[in-house]
């Protein structure tokens, strides 16, 4: 007579195994989702202007207006090797070049076009393109301004990308220009060592002149001649 064979299943062990399988499966699915998400955030090559794109401020003047605001006149030259379409221009109202220049001057432009927070060189009736040719000079005037210690100018160019004309900022060509526009004499930062006797200085890096641009003991200075003797 044959005996019946019975099997004893460990239900607790099976439950643990199923739990591990579900956990591993969930981890694989989540990994795939995260991978696909991260893949969409892989940085692409940035679009840059060609090397040699450059602007230069030939001269600047700040004139007080009747309403106690200021008019800023900039003489700008394209001293680079490529034509330029315009520029971003931002001011700084604190004497700290480590801080970002955040005051957008483009809305204060008179006699010119502003687009996308930028000053655009533009001729009516023509397609937007890089109209500020190499070697060209232009005078730009901004009104209704308040106190400015300095400005930053970032050239921009129109370039063909994916068969479309797009505006590209020339991040490696940014320039900073000190202004001291609208500042009281006591607020004008001393620039000791630049060879010029600026406001608040008695002399500038000549014998008998100290590191603070004040004459040393035993010396007398003539600021108009920048001489201490």
C-alpha positions as a Markdown table, in Angstrom:
| # | Residue | x | y | z |
|---|---|---|---|---|
| 1 | Unk | 0.0 | 0.0 | 0.0 |
| 2 | Unk | 1.5 | 3.3 | -1.1 |
| 3 | Unk | 1.7 | 6.1 | 1.4 |
| 4 | Unk | 0.6 | 9.6 | 0.4 |
| 5 | Unk | 3.4 | 12.2 | 0.0 |
| 6 | Unk | 2.6 | 15.6 | 1.4 |
| 7 | Unk | 4.5 | 18.8 | 1.0 |
| 8 | Unk | 4.8 | 21.4 | 3.7 |
| 9 | Unk | 5.1 | 25.0 | 2.3 |
| 10 | Unk | 6.7 | 27.7 | 4.4 |
| 11 | Unk | 4.2 | 30.5 | 3.7 |
| 12 | Unk | 6.3 | 33.1 | 5.5 |
| 13 | Unk | 9.4 | 32.4 | 3.4 |
| 14 | Unk | 7.3 | 32.6 | 0.2 |
| 15 | Unk | 5.9 | 36.0 | 1.2 |
| 16 | Unk | 9.4 | 37.3 | 1.9 |
| 17 | Unk | 10.7 | 36.2 | -1.5 |
| 18 | Unk | 7.7 | 37.8 | -3.3 |
| 19 | Unk | 8.4 | 41.0 | -1.4 |
| 20 | Unk | 12.0 | 41.0 | -2.5 |
| 21 | Unk | 11.0 | 40.4 | -6.1 |
| 22 | Unk | 8.5 | 43.2 | -6.0 |
| 23 | Unk | 11.1 | 45.5 | -4.4 |
| 24 | Unk | 13.7 | 44.7 | -7.0 |
| 25 | Unk | 11.2 | 45.2 | -9.8 |
| 26 | Unk | 10.1 | 48.5 | -8.4 |
| 27 | Unk | 13.7 | 49.6 | -8.1 |
| 28 | Unk | 14.4 | 48.7 | -11.8 |
| 29 | Unk | 11.4 | 50.6 | -13.0 |
| 30 | Unk | 12.2 | 53.7 | -10.9 |
| 31 | Unk | 15.8 | 53.6 | -12.2 |
| 32 | Unk | 14.6 | 53.5 | -15.8 |
| 33 | Unk | 12.3 | 56.5 | -15.1 |
| 34 | Unk | 15.0 | 58.5 | -13.4 |
| 35 | Unk | 17.5 | 57.7 | -16.2 |
| 36 | Unk | 15.1 | 58.9 | -18.9 |
| 37 | Unk | 14.4 | 62.1 | -16.9 |
| 38 | Unk | 18.1 | 62.8 | -16.3 |
| 39 | Unk | 18.9 | 62.2 | -20.0 |
| 40 | Unk | 16.6 | 65.1 | -21.0 |
| 41 | Unk | 18.7 | 67.4 | -18.7 |
| 42 | Unk | 22.1 | 66.6 | -20.1 |
| 43 | Unk | 23.6 | 70.0 | -21.0 |
| 44 | Unk | 24.1 | 70.7 | -24.7 |
| 45 | Unk | 26.9 | 72.8 | -26.2 |
| 46 | Unk | 26.3 | 76.5 | -25.5 |
| 47 | Unk | 25.9 | 78.9 | -28.5 |
| 48 | Unk | 28.7 | 81.4 | -28.5 |
| 49 | Unk | 29.8 | 84.4 | -30.5 |
| 50 | Unk | 33.0 | 84.0 | -32.5 |
| 51 | Unk | 36.2 | 84.9 | -30.7 |
| 52 | Unk | 37.2 | 88.4 | -31.4 |
| 53 | Unk | 33.7 | 89.9 | -30.9 |
| 54 | Unk | 34.3 | 93.1 | -28.9 |
| 55 | Unk | 32.9 | 96.6 | -28.0 |
| 56 | Unk | 34.8 | 99.5 | -26.5 |
| 57 | Unk | 33.6 | 102.6 | -24.7 |
| 58 | Unk | 35.5 | 105.6 | -26.2 |
| 59 | Unk | 34.0 | 108.2 | -23.9 |
| 60 | Unk | 31.2 | 108.7 | -21.5 |
| 61 | Unk | 29.5 | 111.7 | -19.9 |
| 62 | Unk | 26.8 | 112.1 | -17.3 |
| 63 | Unk | 24.7 | 115.2 | -17.2 |
| 64 | Unk | 22.2 | 116.2 | -14.5 |
| 65 | Unk | 18.7 | 117.1 | -15.8 |
| 66 | Unk | 16.2 | 119.5 | -14.4 |
| 67 | Unk | 14.2 | 116.7 | -12.8 |
| 68 | Unk | 17.3 | 115.6 | -10.8 |
| 69 | Unk | 17.8 | 112.5 | -13.0 |
| 70 | Unk | 20.8 | 112.1 | -15.2 |
| 71 | Unk | 21.5 | 111.7 | -18.9 |
| 72 | Unk | 24.2 | 109.3 | -19.9 |
| 73 | Unk | 26.0 | 109.6 | -23.2 |
| 74 | Unk | 28.2 | 106.8 | -24.4 |
| 75 | Unk | 30.5 | 106.9 | -27.4 |
| 76 | Unk | 30.9 | 103.2 | -28.5 |
| 77 | Unk | 33.2 | 101.6 | -31.0 |
| 78 | Unk | 33.1 | 98.1 | -32.5 |
| 79 | Unk | 36.8 | 97.3 | -32.0 |
| 80 | Unk | 36.4 | 93.6 | -32.7 |
| 81 | Unk | 36.7 | 91.5 | -35.8 |
| 82 | Unk | 33.0 | 90.8 | -36.3 |
| 83 | Unk | 29.9 | 92.9 | -36.9 |
| 84 | Unk | 27.5 | 93.3 | -34.0 |
| 85 | Unk | 23.7 | 93.4 | -33.7 |
| 86 | Unk | 23.5 | 95.2 | -30.4 |
| 87 | Unk | 24.2 | 94.8 | -26.7 |
| 88 | Unk | 22.8 | 94.3 | -23.3 |
| 89 | Unk | 23.6 | 97.2 | -20.9 |
| 90 | Unk | 23.1 | 97.0 | -17.1 |
| 91 | Unk | 24.1 | 99.4 | -14.3 |
| 92 | Unk | 25.3 | 99.1 | -10.8 |
| 93 | Unk | 24.2 | 101.5 | -8.1 |
| 94 | Unk | 26.7 | 100.3 | -5.4 |
| 95 | Unk | 30.4 | 100.5 | -5.3 |
| 96 | Unk | 30.9 | 96.8 | -5.4 |
| 97 | Unk | 31.9 | 95.1 | -8.7 |
| 98 | Unk | 31.3 | 91.7 | -7.0 |
| 99 | Unk | 27.6 | 92.4 | -7.1 |
| 100 | Unk | 25.7 | 91.7 | -10.3 |
| 101 | Unk | 24.8 | 94.7 | -12.4 |
| 102 | Unk | 21.0 | 94.5 | -12.4 |
| 103 | Unk | 19.7 | 97.9 | -13.5 |
| 104 | Unk | 18.5 | 97.6 | -17.1 |
| 105 | Unk | 19.4 | 100.8 | -19.0 |
| 106 | Unk | 17.9 | 99.8 | -22.3 |
| 107 | Unk | 14.4 | 101.2 | -21.6 |
| 108 | Unk | 16.0 | 104.6 | -21.0 |
| 109 | Unk | 17.5 | 104.7 | -24.5 |
| 110 | Unk | 16.5 | 107.6 | -26.7 |
| 111 | Unk | 16.7 | 107.5 | -30.5 |
| 112 | Unk | 17.1 | 103.8 | -31.0 |
| 113 | Unk | 15.4 | 100.4 | -30.8 |
| 114 | Unk | 15.1 | 98.2 | -27.8 |
| 115 | Unk | 14.2 | 94.6 | -28.1 |
| 116 | Unk | 14.4 | 91.7 | -25.7 |
| 117 | Unk | 15.9 | 94.0 | -23.0 |
| 118 | Unk | 18.7 | 94.9 | -25.4 |
| 119 | Unk | 19.8 | 97.9 | -27.5 |
| 120 | Unk | 19.5 | 96.9 | -31.1 |
| 121 | Unk | 21.3 | 98.5 | -34.1 |
| 122 | Unk | 18.4 | 98.7 | -36.5 |
| 123 | Unk | 17.5 | 100.4 | -39.8 |
| 124 | Unk | 13.8 | 100.7 | -40.5 |
| 125 | Unk | 12.6 | 98.5 | -43.3 |
| 126 | Unk | 15.6 | 96.1 | -43.1 |
| 127 | Unk | 15.8 | 92.6 | -41.7 |
| 128 | Unk | 17.4 | 92.5 | -38.3 |
| 129 | Unk | 21.1 | 91.7 | -38.7 |
| 130 | Unk | 24.5 | 92.7 | -37.5 |
| 131 | Unk | 24.5 | 96.3 | -38.7 |
| 132 | Unk | 27.2 | 97.7 | -36.3 |
| 133 | Unk | 30.2 | 97.0 | -38.5 |
| 134 | Unk | 33.8 | 96.4 | -37.4 |
| 135 | Unk | 35.4 | 99.8 | -36.8 |
| 136 | Unk | 32.1 | 101.7 | -36.6 |
| 137 | Unk | 31.5 | 104.3 | -33.9 |
| 138 | Unk | 28.1 | 105.4 | -32.5 |
| 139 | Unk | 26.8 | 107.6 | -29.8 |
| 140 | Unk | 24.0 | 106.3 | -27.5 |
| 141 | Unk | 22.0 | 108.4 | -25.0 |
| 142 | Unk | 20.1 | 107.2 | -22.0 |
| 143 | Unk | 17.9 | 109.5 | -19.9 |
| 144 | Unk | 16.0 | 109.3 | -16.6 |
| 145 | Unk | 18.8 | 107.6 | -14.8 |
| 146 | Unk | 19.7 | 107.7 | -11.1 |
| 147 | Unk | 23.0 | 107.1 | -9.3 |
| 148 | Unk | 25.3 | 104.7 | -11.2 |
| 149 | Unk | 28.8 | 103.6 | -10.1 |
| 150 | Unk | 29.5 | 101.5 | -13.2 |
| 151 | Unk | 27.9 | 99.8 | -16.2 |
| 152 | Unk | 28.3 | 96.4 | -17.9 |
| 153 | Unk | 27.9 | 96.0 | -21.6 |
| 154 | Unk | 27.5 | 92.6 | -23.2 |
| 155 | Unk | 27.6 | 92.5 | -27.1 |
| 156 | Unk | 25.1 | 90.4 | -29.0 |
| 157 | Unk | 24.9 | 89.1 | -32.5 |
| 158 | Unk | 22.3 | 87.7 | -34.9 |
| 159 | Unk | 23.4 | 84.3 | -36.0 |
| 160 | Unk | 21.7 | 81.5 | -38.0 |
| 161 | Unk | 21.0 | 78.5 | -35.9 |
| 162 | Unk | 18.9 | 75.6 | -37.1 |
| 163 | Unk | 17.9 | 77.7 | -40.1 |
| 164 | Unk | 16.6 | 80.4 | -37.9 |
| 165 | Unk | 18.0 | 83.9 | -37.1 |
| 166 | Unk | 18.5 | 84.0 | -33.4 |
| 167 | Unk | 20.0 | 86.6 | -30.9 |
| 168 | Unk | 23.2 | 85.3 | -29.3 |
| 169 | Unk | 24.9 | 86.9 | -26.3 |
| 170 | Unk | 28.7 | 87.2 | -26.4 |
| 171 | Unk | 29.3 | 86.2 | -22.8 |
| 172 | Unk | 33.1 | 86.2 | -23.1 |
| 173 | Unk | 33.1 | 89.8 | -24.4 |
| 174 | Unk | 31.5 | 91.6 | -21.5 |
| 175 | Unk | 33.1 | 94.9 | -20.5 |
| 176 | Unk | 32.8 | 97.1 | -17.4 |
| 177 | Unk | 32.9 | 100.9 | -17.4 |
| 178 | Unk | 33.3 | 103.0 | -14.3 |
| 179 | Unk | 31.0 | 106.0 | -14.4 |
| 180 | Unk | 30.5 | 107.8 | -11.0 |
| 181 | Unk | 27.3 | 109.1 | -12.5 |
| 182 | Unk | 25.1 | 111.1 | -10.1 |
| 183 | Unk | 27.5 | 110.6 | -7.2 |
| 184 | Unk | 28.3 | 113.3 | -4.6 |
| 185 | Unk | 32.1 | 114.1 | -4.4 |
| 186 | Unk | 32.2 | 112.1 | -1.1 |
| 187 | Unk | 30.8 | 109.0 | -2.9 |
| 188 | Unk | 33.2 | 109.0 | -5.8 |
| 189 | Unk | 35.5 | 106.0 | -5.3 |
| 190 | Unk | 39.2 | 106.8 | -5.2 |
| 191 | Unk | 41.2 | 105.1 | -7.9 |
| 192 | Unk | 44.7 | 105.4 | -6.4 |
| 193 | Unk | 47.4 | 104.3 | -8.8 |
| 194 | Unk | 45.7 | 105.1 | -12.1 |
| 195 | Unk | 48.0 | 108.0 | -12.9 |
| 196 | Unk | 45.2 | 110.6 | -12.5 |
| 197 | Unk | 44.5 | 112.7 | -9.5 |
| 198 | Unk | 40.8 | 111.8 | -9.0 |
| 199 | Unk | 38.4 | 113.4 | -6.6 |
| 200 | Unk | 39.5 | 112.9 | -3.0 |
| 201 | Unk | 43.1 | 112.3 | -3.9 |
| 202 | Unk | 46.1 | 114.7 | -3.3 |
| 203 | Unk | 48.4 | 112.8 | -5.6 |
| 204 | Unk | 48.7 | 109.5 | -7.5 |
| 205 | Unk | 51.6 | 107.1 | -7.2 |
| 206 | Unk | 54.5 | 109.6 | -7.4 |
| 207 | Unk | 57.5 | 110.1 | -5.0 |
| 208 | Unk | 56.2 | 111.5 | -1.8 |
| 209 | Unk | 52.7 | 110.1 | -2.4 |
| 210 | Unk | 51.4 | 107.3 | -0.1 |
| 211 | Unk | 49.3 | 104.3 | -0.9 |
| 212 | Unk | 46.2 | 106.2 | 0.1 |
| 213 | Unk | 47.0 | 108.9 | -2.5 |
| 214 | Unk | 47.8 | 111.4 | 0.3 |
| 215 | Unk | 51.2 | 113.1 | 0.5 |
| 216 | Unk | 53.7 | 111.7 | 3.0 |
| 217 | Unk | 55.0 | 113.6 | 6.0 |
| 218 | Unk | 57.6 | 116.1 | 4.9 |
| 219 | Unk | 56.2 | 116.5 | 1.4 |
| 220 | Unk | 53.9 | 119.0 | -0.2 |
| 221 | Unk | 51.8 | 118.1 | -3.2 |
| 222 | Unk | 50.6 | 120.1 | -6.2 |
| 223 | Unk | 47.5 | 118.1 | -7.4 |
| 224 | Unk | 47.3 | 119.9 | -10.7 |
| 225 | Unk | 50.8 | 118.7 | -11.7 |
| 226 | Unk | 50.6 | 115.5 | -9.6 |
| 227 | Unk | 54.0 | 116.3 | -8.1 |
| 228 | Unk | 55.1 | 115.9 | -4.4 |
| 229 | Unk | 58.3 | 117.5 | -3.3 |
